Amino acid sequence: MNFQNLMQQAQKMQREMNKKIADFEAKEFEYNYQNSSVIVKLTGKLEIKNIVINDVLVDPEDKTTLQDMVAEAVNAAIKAVSQQKDAITQSAMPKGMGGLF
């Protein structure tokens, strides 16, 4: 295989990976935290679209617990979506070539 063919293959793989990532980033994900206590909707770009908090969690005298739970839910949602994006990126790389791109 000559260098030009190798470069063309690499460019094709890069375009395919960029498309997969763009498609992923356009998707919306819903993360259900602790049996619907908090539901976080976010995009593949990790932009929060909506947060739904179960009414039973709303206690005006205990605002701190609610804030902590929302922060935990958002962080868990971001981690879950990030792991899915990483999996797409890793799957686009041929075995043994992870450091080339």
Rosetta constraint file for C-alpha pairs under 8 A:
AtomPair CA 1 CA 5 HARMONIC 6.50 0.50
AtomPair CA 1 CA 6 HARMONIC 6.87 0.50
AtomPair CA 2 CA 6 HARMONIC 6.36 0.50
AtomPair CA 3 CA 7 HARMONIC 6.14 0.50
AtomPair CA 4 CA 8 HARMONIC 6.20 0.50
AtomPair CA 5 CA 9 HARMONIC 6.17 0.50
AtomPair CA 6 CA 10 HARMONIC 6.17 0.50
AtomPair CA 7 CA 11 HARMONIC 6.10 0.50
AtomPair CA 8 CA 12 HARMONIC 6.14 0.50
AtomPair CA 9 CA 13 HARMONIC 6.17 0.50
AtomPair CA 10 CA 14 HARMONIC 6.12 0.50
AtomPair CA 11 CA 15 HARMONIC 6.19 0.50
AtomPair CA 12 CA 16 HARMONIC 6.20 0.50
AtomPair CA 13 CA 17 HARMONIC 6.08 0.50
AtomPair CA 13 CA 92 HARMONIC 7.21 0.50
AtomPair CA 13 CA 93 HARMONIC 7.85 0.50
AtomPair CA 14 CA 18 HARMONIC 6.06 0.50
AtomPair CA 15 CA 19 HARMONIC 6.19 0.50
AtomPair CA 16 CA 20 HARMONIC 6.25 0.50
AtomPair CA 16 CA 92 HARMONIC 7.79 0.50
AtomPair CA 17 CA 21 HARMONIC 6.13 0.50
AtomPair CA 17 CA 88 HARMONIC 7.99 0.50
AtomPair CA 17 CA 89 HARMONIC 6.78 0.50
AtomPair CA 17 CA 92 HARMONIC 5.86 0.50
AtomPair CA 18 CA 22 HARMONIC 6.04 0.50
AtomPair CA 19 CA 23 HARMONIC 6.05 0.50
AtomPair CA 20 CA 24 HARMONIC 6.08 0.50
AtomPair CA 20 CA 88 HARMONIC 7.28 0.50
AtomPair CA 21 CA 25 HARMONIC 6.03 0.50
AtomPair CA 21 CA 85 HARMONIC 7.26 0.50
AtomPair CA 21 CA 88 HARMONIC 7.34 0.50
AtomPair CA 21 CA 89 HARMONIC 7.49 0.50
AtomPair CA 22 CA 26 HARMONIC 6.28 0.50
AtomPair CA 23 CA 27 HARMONIC 6.61 0.50
AtomPair CA 24 CA 44 HARMONIC 5.52 0.50
AtomPair CA 24 CA 85 HARMONIC 7.14 0.50
AtomPair CA 25 CA 43 HARMONIC 6.14 0.50
AtomPair CA 25 CA 44 HARMONIC 3.70 0.50
AtomPair CA 25 CA 45 HARMONIC 4.83 0.50
AtomPair CA 26 CA 43 HARMONIC 6.45 0.50
AtomPair CA 26 CA 44 HARMONIC 6.07 0.50
AtomPair CA 26 CA 45 HARMONIC 7.39 0.50
AtomPair CA 27 CA 43 HARMONIC 5.62 0.50
AtomPair CA 27 CA 44 HARMONIC 5.67 0.50
AtomPair CA 28 CA 41 HARMONIC 6.82 0.50
AtomPair CA 28 CA 42 HARMONIC 5.59 0.50
AtomPair CA 28 CA 43 HARMONIC 4.33 0.50
AtomPair CA 28 CA 44 HARMONIC 6.36 0.50
AtomPair CA 29 CA 41 HARMONIC 5.58 0.50
AtomPair CA 29 CA 42 HARMONIC 5.36 0.50
AtomPair CA 29 CA 43 HARMONIC 5.91 0.50
AtomPair CA 29 CA 44 HARMONIC 7.21 0.50
AtomPair CA 29 CA 81 HARMONIC 7.57 0.50
AtomPair CA 30 CA 39 HARMONIC 6.82 0.50
AtomPair CA 30 CA 40 HARMONIC 5.71 0.50
AtomPair CA 30 CA 41 HARMONIC 4.42 0.50
AtomPair CA 30 CA 42 HARMONIC 6.55 0.50
AtomPair CA 30 CA 77 HARMONIC 7.94 0.50
AtomPair CA 31 CA 39 HARMONIC 5.65 0.50
AtomPair CA 31 CA 40 HARMONIC 5.11 0.50
AtomPair CA 31 CA 41 HARMONIC 6.29 0.50
AtomPair CA 31 CA 73 HARMONIC 7.95 0.50
AtomPair CA 31 CA 77 HARMONIC 5.49 0.50
AtomPair CA 32 CA 36 HARMONIC 5.40 0.50
AtomPair CA 32 CA 37 HARMONIC 7.61 0.50
AtomPair CA 32 CA 38 HARMONIC 6.36 0.50
AtomPair CA 32 CA 39 HARMONIC 4.67 0.50
AtomPair CA 32 CA 40 HARMONIC 6.62 0.50
AtomPair CA 33 CA 37 HARMONIC 5.93 0.50
AtomPair CA 33 CA 38 HARMONIC 5.20 0.50
AtomPair CA 33 CA 39 HARMONIC 5.91 0.50
AtomPair CA 33 CA 40 HARMONIC 7.77 0.50
AtomPair CA 33 CA 73 HARMONIC 5.68 0.50
AtomPair CA 33 CA 76 HARMONIC 7.98 0.50
AtomPair CA 34 CA 38 HARMONIC 7.04 0.50
AtomPair CA 36 CA 53 HARMONIC 7.94 0.50
AtomPair CA 36 CA 54 HARMONIC 6.84 0.50
AtomPair CA 37 CA 53 HARMONIC 6.06 0.50
AtomPair CA 37 CA 54 HARMONIC 5.07 0.50
AtomPair CA 37 CA 57 HARMONIC 7.26 0.50
AtomPair CA 38 CA 51 HARMONIC 6.97 0.50
AtomPair CA 38 CA 52 HARMONIC 5.66 0.50
AtomPair CA 38 CA 53 HARMONIC 4.68 0.50
AtomPair CA 38 CA 54 HARMONIC 6.19 0.50
AtomPair CA 38 CA 69 HARMONIC 7.74 0.50
AtomPair CA 38 CA 70 HARMONIC 6.67 0.50
AtomPair CA 38 CA 73 HARMONIC 6.52 0.50
AtomPair CA 39 CA 51 HARMONIC 5.69 0.50
AtomPair CA 39 CA 52 HARMONIC 5.05 0.50
AtomPair CA 39 CA 53 HARMONIC 6.61 0.50
AtomPair CA 39 CA 73 HARMONIC 7.57 0.50
AtomPair CA 40 CA 48 HARMONIC 7.29 0.50
AtomPair CA 40 CA 49 HARMONIC 7.75 0.50
AtomPair CA 40 CA 50 HARMONIC 5.99 0.50
AtomPair CA 40 CA 51 HARMONIC 4.66 0.50
AtomPair CA 40 CA 52 HARMONIC 6.56 0.50
AtomPair CA 40 CA 73 HARMONIC 6.99 0.50
AtomPair CA 40 CA 74 HARMONIC 6.41 0.50
AtomPair CA 40 CA 77 HARMONIC 6.76 0.50
AtomPair CA 41 CA 48 HARMONIC 6.07 0.50
AtomPair CA 41 CA 49 HARMONIC 5.35 0.50
AtomPair CA 41 CA 50 HARMONIC 5.05 0.50
AtomPair CA 41 CA 51 HARMONIC 6.28 0.50
AtomPair CA 42 CA 46 HARMONIC 5.82 0.50
AtomPair CA 42 CA 47 HARMONIC 5.29 0.50
AtomPair CA 42 CA 48 HARMONIC 4.31 0.50
AtomPair CA 42 CA 49 HARMONIC 5.03 0.50
AtomPair CA 42 CA 50 HARMONIC 6.99 0.50
AtomPair CA 42 CA 77 HARMONIC 7.89 0.50
AtomPair CA 43 CA 47 HARMONIC 5.29 0.50
AtomPair CA 43 CA 48 HARMONIC 6.70 0.50
AtomPair CA 43 CA 49 HARMONIC 7.13 0.50
AtomPair CA 44 CA 81 HARMONIC 6.53 0.50
AtomPair CA 44 CA 82 HARMONIC 7.84 0.50
AtomPair CA 44 CA 85 HARMONIC 7.54 0.50
AtomPair CA 46 CA 78 HARMONIC 6.18 0.50
AtomPair CA 46 CA 81 HARMONIC 7.41 0.50
AtomPair CA 46 CA 82 HARMONIC 7.88 0.50
AtomPair CA 53 CA 57 HARMONIC 7.11 0.50
AtomPair CA 53 CA 58 HARMONIC 7.89 0.50
AtomPair CA 54 CA 58 HARMONIC 7.46 0.50
AtomPair CA 57 CA 66 HARMONIC 6.56 0.50
AtomPair CA 58 CA 62 HARMONIC 7.96 0.50
AtomPair CA 58 CA 63 HARMONIC 7.69 0.50
AtomPair CA 58 CA 66 HARMONIC 6.93 0.50
AtomPair CA 59 CA 63 HARMONIC 6.53 0.50
AtomPair CA 59 CA 66 HARMONIC 7.93 0.50
AtomPair CA 62 CA 66 HARMONIC 7.06 0.50
AtomPair CA 63 CA 67 HARMONIC 6.25 0.50
AtomPair CA 64 CA 68 HARMONIC 6.12 0.50
AtomPair CA 65 CA 69 HARMONIC 6.13 0.50
AtomPair CA 66 CA 70 HARMONIC 6.16 0.50
AtomPair CA 67 CA 71 HARMONIC 6.18 0.50
AtomPair CA 68 CA 72 HARMONIC 6.16 0.50
AtomPair CA 69 CA 73 HARMONIC 6.11 0.50
AtomPair CA 70 CA 74 HARMONIC 6.12 0.50
AtomPair CA 71 CA 75 HARMONIC 6.11 0.50
AtomPair CA 72 CA 76 HARMONIC 6.04 0.50
AtomPair CA 73 CA 77 HARMONIC 6.09 0.50
AtomPair CA 74 CA 78 HARMONIC 6.15 0.50
AtomPair CA 75 CA 79 HARMONIC 6.15 0.50
AtomPair CA 76 CA 80 HARMONIC 6.16 0.50
AtomPair CA 77 CA 81 HARMONIC 6.23 0.50
AtomPair CA 78 CA 82 HARMONIC 5.95 0.50
AtomPair CA 79 CA 83 HARMONIC 6.12 0.50
AtomPair CA 80 CA 84 HARMONIC 6.46 0.50
AtomPair CA 81 CA 85 HARMONIC 6.28 0.50
AtomPair CA 82 CA 86 HARMONIC 6.11 0.50
AtomPair CA 83 CA 87 HARMONIC 6.18 0.50
AtomPair CA 84 CA 88 HARMONIC 6.48 0.50
AtomPair CA 85 CA 89 HARMONIC 6.36 0.50
AtomPair CA 86 CA 90 HARMONIC 6.07 0.50
AtomPair CA 87 CA 91 HARMONIC 6.00 0.50
AtomPair CA 88 CA 92 HARMONIC 6.33 0.50
AtomPair CA 89 CA 93 HARMONIC 6.88 0.50
AtomPair CA 90 CA 98 HARMONIC 7.79 0.50
AtomPair CA 93 CA 97 HARMONIC 6.52 0.50
AtomPair CA 93 CA 98 HARMONIC 5.87 0.50
AtomPair CA 94 CA 98 HARMONIC 6.96 0.50
AtomPair CA 97 CA 101 HARMONIC 7.64 0.50
